[in-house]
């Protein structure tokens, strides 16, 4: 469904942000394979959060709190962006609004024309 929504927005030439963990390189590669032929440049927004902080937040969650034993396998499997991936990294202690302003300031314009790869 997200890929269809992306295609629809791309057909309008709209700027697009995908809000997803994309914790594996192959997931990010799939987005690049979809976006780049349509003239979009993919930038990974990487927020490196220490594992103890993630565990604390998940334990405090009212949605579905996870205990440490449940959260550790996905944390261990996470693949940070590689050197060849276009990435903007939130610096330790950086204000989220400052990070957003820095990233949005670096964002390029949407493409002038697009086509659907099928």
HELIX and SHEET records of a PDB file:
HELIX    1   1 UNK A    2  UNK A   11  1                                  10    
HELIX    2   2 UNK A   25  UNK A   35  1                                  11    
HELIX    3   3 UNK A   36  UNK A   38  5                                   3    
HELIX    4   4 UNK A   51  UNK A   60  1                                  10    
HELIX    5   5 UNK A   68  UNK A   77  1                                  10    
HELIX    6   6 UNK A   96  UNK A  106  1                                  11    
SHEET    1   A 2 UNK A  44  UNK A  46  0                                        
SHEET    2   A 2 UNK A  87  UNK A  89  1                                        
END                                                                             
